Amino acid sequence: REVTTWAKDWLAQHIKNTDFAYRGKLFLRRHYVVPDPYVWDESFLVNIKQLDDEHVGLFDAVREVEAHREDQAVWDKMVTLFNEHFRYEEGMFTTILDNKHNIAEHRGRHLGIMNTVKGATVPITEEITEFVKNWLAQHIKNTDFDYKGKMPEIFPVPEPYKWDRSFASVLS
């Protein structure tokens, strides 16, 4: 009876003091279908060419690990590609004006995946590759999509490199 009373009290306090903090936040992140076969498609577009190209490369690298689970070099290459992509993407966040993207939370998600997989050893298990595949698909659509349209457009550098009318101000 004493244990039951304690459990009821604990549950009531937990719900009111902890669970209520999630109110309105639980459905901010959706769960998306992980493509099978695991190939990048236009549903993952963030509309920044280099980032989209890097996302394609990340999908390819994960498939490569699946095909060569025993190869440390293939795993190391995937980890390096993820880290390089995260550094570039995080650098791009500095171009977002007015704090319209939660950079710290986004970077925390990058650190989270890398901390989760850093202890992996070959042969890389299916559990790890399935985790990485799901993480990347969810991350792009739930987290990266938050910066869509918030970064300034990247314009091509003219070739030959010289002044032309495209640099002229439109101010009148």
C-alpha positions as CSV (number, residue, x, y, z in Angstrom):
1,R,0.0,0.0,0.0
2,E,2.8,2.4,0.9
3,V,4.6,1.7,-2.5
4,T,1.3,2.3,-4.3
5,T,0.8,5.6,-2.6
6,W,4.4,6.6,-3.4
7,A,4.0,5.5,-7.1
8,K,0.8,7.5,-7.5
9,D,2.4,10.6,-6.0
10,W,5.6,10.2,-8.1
11,L,3.6,9.8,-11.3
12,A,1.4,12.8,-10.6
13,Q,4.4,15.0,-9.9
14,H,6.3,13.7,-12.9
15,I,3.5,14.3,-15.3
16,K,2.8,17.9,-14.0
17,N,6.5,18.9,-13.6
18,T,8.2,17.1,-16.5
19,D,5.8,15.9,-19.1
20,F,3.9,19.2,-19.3
21,A,7.2,20.8,-20.5
22,Y,6.6,18.8,-23.8
23,R,3.2,20.3,-24.4
24,G,3.0,21.5,-28.0
25,K,6.5,20.2,-28.8
26,L,6.0,16.5,-29.4
27,F,4.7,16.8,-32.9
28,L,7.2,19.4,-34.2
29,R,9.3,16.5,-35.6
30,R,7.7,14.1,-38.0
31,H,8.8,10.7,-38.8
32,Y,9.5,10.3,-42.6
33,V,9.9,7.1,-44.6
34,V,13.5,6.0,-45.1
35,P,13.9,5.4,-48.8
36,D,14.5,1.8,-49.9
37,P,16.7,1.4,-51.8
38,Y,18.6,4.1,-49.9
39,V,19.0,6.7,-52.7
40,W,18.7,10.4,-52.3
41,D,15.8,11.9,-54.2
42,E,14.4,15.4,-54.7
43,S,12.2,15.1,-51.6
44,F,15.4,15.8,-49.7
45,L,16.2,19.1,-51.6
46,V,17.3,22.0,-49.4
47,N,17.8,24.2,-52.5
48,I,21.4,25.0,-51.8
49,K,23.5,23.2,-54.5
50,Q,26.5,22.3,-52.5
51,L,24.5,21.1,-49.5
52,D,22.2,19.0,-51.8
53,D,25.3,17.6,-53.5
54,E,26.8,16.7,-50.2
55,H,23.6,15.1,-49.0
56,V,23.7,12.9,-52.2
57,G,27.3,11.9,-51.2
58,L,26.2,11.0,-47.7
59,F,23.5,8.7,-49.0
60,D,26.1,7.1,-51.3
61,A,28.6,6.7,-48.5
62,V,26.1,4.9,-46.3
63,R,25.3,2.5,-49.1
64,E,29.0,2.0,-49.6
65,V,29.4,1.0,-45.9
66,E,26.5,-1.4,-46.3
67,A,28.2,-3.0,-49.2
68,H,31.6,-3.2,-47.5
69,R,30.9,-3.7,-43.8
70,E,34.3,-5.2,-43.1
71,D,36.3,-2.3,-44.7
72,Q,37.6,0.2,-42.1
73,A,38.6,2.6,-44.8
74,V,35.1,2.7,-46.2
75,W,33.7,3.4,-42.7
76,D,36.3,6.1,-42.1
77,K,35.5,7.8,-45.4
78,M,31.8,8.0,-44.5
79,V,32.6,9.4,-41.1
80,T,34.9,12.0,-42.7
81,L,32.3,13.0,-45.2
82,F,29.7,13.4,-42.5
83,N,32.1,15.6,-40.4
84,E,33.1,17.7,-43.5
85,H,29.5,18.2,-44.4
86,F,28.5,19.2,-40.9
87,R,31.4,21.8,-40.7
88,Y,30.4,23.3,-44.1
89,E,26.7,23.4,-43.2
90,E,27.4,24.9,-39.8
91,G,29.5,27.6,-41.5
92,M,26.6,28.4,-43.7
93,F,24.4,29.1,-40.6
94,T,26.4,32.3,-40.1
95,T,24.7,33.7,-43.1
96,I,21.2,33.3,-41.6
97,L,20.0,36.7,-40.4
98,D,18.1,37.6,-37.3
99,N,18.6,34.2,-35.4
100,K,15.9,32.6,-37.5
101,H,17.5,29.2,-37.1
102,N,18.4,27.4,-33.9
103,I,22.1,26.9,-34.7
104,A,23.0,25.4,-31.3
105,E,20.3,22.8,-31.4
106,H,21.2,21.9,-35.0
107,R,24.9,21.6,-34.2
108,G,23.9,19.5,-31.2
109,R,22.1,17.0,-33.5
110,H,25.3,16.8,-35.6
111,L,27.4,16.1,-32.5
112,G,24.9,13.5,-31.3
113,I,25.1,11.3,-34.4
114,M,28.9,11.5,-34.5
115,N,29.1,10.6,-30.8
116,T,26.7,7.7,-31.3
117,V,28.7,6.1,-34.1
118,K,32.3,7.0,-33.1
119,G,32.8,3.7,-31.2
120,A,31.7,1.5,-34.1
121,T,34.1,-1.1,-35.2
122,V,34.2,-3.2,-38.3
123,P,32.4,-5.2,-39.3
124,I,29.7,-2.5,-39.2
125,T,26.5,-4.0,-38.1
126,E,23.1,-3.7,-39.9
127,E,21.8,-2.0,-36.7
128,I,24.4,0.8,-37.1
129,T,23.7,1.4,-40.8
130,E,20.0,1.3,-40.3
131,F,20.4,3.8,-37.5
132,V,22.5,6.1,-39.7
133,K,20.1,5.8,-42.6
134,N,17.1,6.7,-40.5
135,W,19.0,9.5,-38.7
136,L,20.1,11.2,-42.0
137,A,16.6,10.9,-43.6
138,Q,14.9,12.4,-40.5
139,H,17.6,15.0,-40.0
140,I,17.4,16.5,-43.4
141,K,13.6,16.7,-43.5
142,N,13.1,17.7,-39.8
143,T,16.2,19.8,-39.1
144,D,17.9,20.9,-42.3
145,F,14.5,21.9,-43.9
146,D,14.3,24.5,-41.1
147,Y,17.0,26.6,-42.9
148,K,15.4,26.3,-46.3
149,G,14.9,29.8,-47.7
150,K,16.7,31.5,-44.8
151,M,20.2,31.5,-46.2
152,P,21.1,34.1,-48.8
153,E,21.2,32.9,-52.4
154,I,24.6,31.8,-53.7
155,F,25.3,33.4,-57.0
156,P,27.8,32.0,-59.6
157,V,31.1,33.8,-60.1
158,P,31.2,35.2,-63.6
159,E,33.7,33.7,-66.0
160,P,35.7,35.6,-67.1
161,Y,35.8,37.4,-63.8
162,K,34.9,41.0,-64.6
163,W,32.3,43.6,-63.7
164,D,29.0,43.3,-65.6
165,R,25.5,44.7,-65.2
166,S,24.4,41.9,-62.8
167,F,26.4,43.6,-60.1
168,A,24.6,46.9,-60.5
169,S,22.3,48.0,-57.7
170,V,18.6,48.0,-58.4
171,L,18.1,51.0,-56.1
172,S,16.5,54.0,-57.7
